[in-house]
Amino acid sequence: MRILSGIQPTGDKHLGNYFGAIMRWAEQQDEAECFYTIVDLHALTFPQEPAELRRSTLDLAALLVASGIDPDRSALFVQSHVPEHPRLAWILECMTPYGDLRRMPQYREKSERQASFGVGLLTYPVLQAADILLYQPDTVPVGEDQRQHLELARDVAQRFNNRYGETFTVPVATVPQTAAKVMDLQDPSSRMSTSADSDAGVIRLLDPPDALRKKIRSAVTDSGREVVRSPDKAGVSNLIELFSAATGEPESEIESRYADTGYGPFKADLAEAVVELVTPIQTRFAELRADETELGEILAKGAMKAHAVAAQTLARAHENLGLVAPTQP
Ligand code: TYM
C-alpha cells in the first residue's frame, strides 16, 4: 500500500493540521510506503516574503520530523525539489475543464477575498492532483477541507486513464474519524486555520505551554455547564473532540468523566493533555532546527526517493500521450 500527502509551509502549524493530518501520517508509516511533501510551490499562489518562505519551509521540515515522520522510512521532501510536479500539472491543466476549477469552493472563497490574484489560485487543485498522481498512491490522508480537491484529483486521473489508457492509480481520500475538522476556539463555526484573523482561537504546535493553556481556558463554550457533544454546543463539542484526539480516549468516556464537573476542570485537563502532547515535539523541533545541514540532507534524501517514482510516472504519461521521448546520446 502506498500513501501520499502534502502540507503548505506557510503559517505556524496548528492542532487542526496535527490531528487532521500529521499525526495520521506518522501512524501510517508502519502500514504503508509513505510520501510526504512540503508544498512550497502551492504557497506561491499568494505573495510570499522570500526569507520568510525559506524559514517556514525548514521549520516545517523540522516540525514534521519532530512529530514522528521518520525520514528513513518515509520520503519527506520539498515539492520544488522534484520538477515532475509542475511538469505533470501542465499536462493535467490542459485536460481539466475551466468550469470545474472555477466552482471549487476554496477558490471561490479565496478569490472573493482578493482584489486581484494570479492564475495559480485557480489551477492550484490541478497541481495538487499532480502531486498525488505522480506517486500512484492508494490513499491520501487529509482533513475534511481537502475532500473536494481529492475528488478533482480522482476525476482528473479517471479522465486521463479513459482517454489515454491506464496511467494513474485513482486514489481514495482518508479522512480521520475524530478531529477531521478542528474548529477555531474563539469562533467554533470556523475551521481552525493558519490564516485566521485572530490568533486567540488557534492552538499552534509551537505555542509556549502557558500561551496554550490560556487559549484553552478562554475557549468559547456556552452558558451551560454540561460537557456533552451536541449540535447546539459547537464550542464544547470541538473541545471534546480535541481531548479525544490528544489522549486517544473515546469521546463518550470523556463526557461521563466530566458529567458533573462543569467546564473549568475539563478545560484544565484538556490543556494539560495538549501540553503533554506538544512538549516532546517542541523539544525535538528545537534540536532539529538548530542543524540546517542535517535538515537539508534529510530533504535531499527524500527528494531522491520521490524523484525515482515521479520520473517513472511522468515518463509513462508522456508515452501514453504521444510525446516523443528524448533519444539517449
Ligand atoms: P494545508 O497545508 O492547508 O493543510 C495540511 C493538512 O491539514 C489539514 N487541516 C485540518 N484538519 C483538521 N482540522 C483543521 N482545522 C485543519 N486545517 C488543516 C488539511 O486537511 C490537510 O490535510 N491543498 C493542501 C496541501 C496539498 C496536498 C497535496 C494535500 C498540496 N498537495 C497533495 C494532500 C495531497 C493544503 O493546503 O493543506
Boltz pocket constraint, residues with backbone or C-beta under 6 A from the ligand:
constraints:
  - pocket:
      binder: B
      contacts: [[A, 4], [A, 5], [A, 6], [A, 7], [A, 8], [A, 9], [A, 15], [A, 16], [A, 17], [A, 18], [A, 19], [A, 20], [A, 21], [A, 22], [A, 39], [A, 42], [A, 127], [A, 128], [A, 131], [A, 132], [A, 140], [A, 141], [A, 142], [A, 143], [A, 144], [A, 145], [A, 146], [A, 149], [A, 179], [A, 180], [A, 181], [A, 182], [A, 183], [A, 191], [A, 192], [A, 193]]
      max_distance: 6.0
